Amino acid sequence: MSVHRIEICTDGLDHETREQLLEVVWSELRISPGMVSADGNFELLLSRCAEGQEEAPLVKLNGALFVRVTPDRLADLIRRRRR
């Protein structure tokens, strides 16, 4: 099984929203940026994403771009890949 790479794009993202998204990842996987989950299945990165800033928050998951991601949606995306 390959590592699922979660990238939270910081461009166009306000501090409060970024913290909410990071809180979801911590709650679901117990990882912070730059870490890999204990089971080795997830990696979290903060990155700059040139495309789609007007549709922030942007999250890339295994290279697929998701726009206007809410904390609930991010939790759902993570949970779907944990199965």
URKA-V261040 format. One record per helix or strand of 2 or more residues. SS is the DSSP state (hx for helix, st for strand). FROM is the first residue (numbers start at 0). TO is the last residue. If there is no record, write none. Layout:
ss = (SS | SS)
from = (FROM | FROM)
to = (TO | TO)
//
This chain:
ss = (st | hx | st | hx | st | st | hx)
from = (3 | 14 | 41 | 52 | 58 | 63 | 70)
to = (8 | 28 | 46 | 54 | 60 | 65 | 81)
//
